């Protein structure tokens, strides 16, 4: 692995109390955002808030961007698009509106006819997404994140020790709450795309944490007389170049998606950009210090 920093000797554990204060604020804001989302007081997407799904069929293929521009110029707001290119269809999902379904679909067709009259857009199907369905999806999304975190706890506890599992779980939950908090504060839409990004971030954060934990475990066997915080500091410094290189690689990939991936991938890639930075931070300043915070006894492997 490329050594971006030659023989680093940074006292990460000496700064853990400052990190705990920063992370404490992040977690509090994250819990507030989670509470607001659970009570429907955030900018929820169609999947969670309910609305209408209209599938439009064209005689020829159309560009999703052109459909989006046409609908926005026609005054339509708060909608998601999904392309079905093999069937020349576009799925339009709109948040719950006051207009009746018949009049609403007619207004969409009129708008699209102005731009795509030669491709003869017609309504292929319509579906109402009720509030009960949105509430169920919202509940299932929260359970999905919870199950993922429980799985992480079990895996790390089995591979290392239970306190390592607690450290990795807290760090992962910290990352999820941080991204949720930023999306909530910025008023961005909370939808299933964000959920997929959160689960991806959880996996990335876990991978980064496991690399550090592996080196900690090796060094605990190697440096038997050194204090635990010194061993953990040394371990983080030894894999610091690897951490920076991998994080930078993922960040640049997410940045490419953010800049060139189009509207559909915009929120996903934005969440990934935040998640990579927060995940790298938490692997160093949250996961490892938690192990020390839980006590230094019985952490070492037997001779």
C-alpha positions, 0 to 999 in steps of 0.5 A: 500500500502506498505510504502517504505518511512516512512513519506517522506518530499521531496521538489519536487516543490523546484526543479522544475526549474532544472526539467524544464531545463532537460525536456526542453532538452528532448523535444527539442531532441524529436522534432528533432527526430520527425522531422527527422522521419517525413522526413524519415531520421531515421531507419524506419521499413518496415511498414513506409519505404516500402519493401516486405512481403513474406509469407512462408508455411512449412509442419510442425511447425517451431520455429521463432528463428530458422527461424531468425537465418537461414535468418541472416546466409544467409545474409538477413538484416533489416527484421521482422518476424511474426509467424502464428503457426496454419497454419505453416506459417511465414511472412517475411517483408523486407525493400525495396531492389534493387533485383527484387521480383522473385530473392529475394523470390528464395534466401529466399527459398534457404536459408530456404531449407538449414535449413528446407529442411525436412519441405519443405518451399514454397512461399505462397504469396508475397506483395509489400509495396510501399512508399505511403503505408509507408508514409500513415502509418507514417502519421496515426501513428502521428495522433493516438498519437495526438488523444490520447493526445487530449483525455487525455486533454479533460478527465483531464479537465473534471475530474479536471480543464483545467489547470490540463488537460494541465499539464497532456497533456504536461507530456504525450507528454513529455514522448512520445518525450523522448522515441522517442528521445532515440530510434532515438539516439540509431538508433533503428527501428521506427515501429508499435511495437514502436507506440503501446509501445508509446500509452501504455506509454501514458496510464501509465503516465496518470494513474500515473498523475491522482493518484497525481492529485486526492490527490492534489484535496483532499488536496486543499479542506483540507488545505485551508490556505496553499500555493498551492505549499506546498499542491502539495508537500504534495500530492506527498509525501503522494502518493510517496510510491504508485508511487514507488511500482506501477512503480517498479512492471511495470518496473519488468514486462517489464524487464522480457519481455525484458530478456525472451520475445524474439526478437519480444518483445525486442523493445516493452519491451525496450520502456516500461522500458524507459517509466516507468522511464520517466513517473514516473519522469514526473508525479512528476516533469512535470505534477504538476509543470505545474499546478503551472506555469499556475498560482495559482489563482482559483485553489482551490475548493470552500468551 
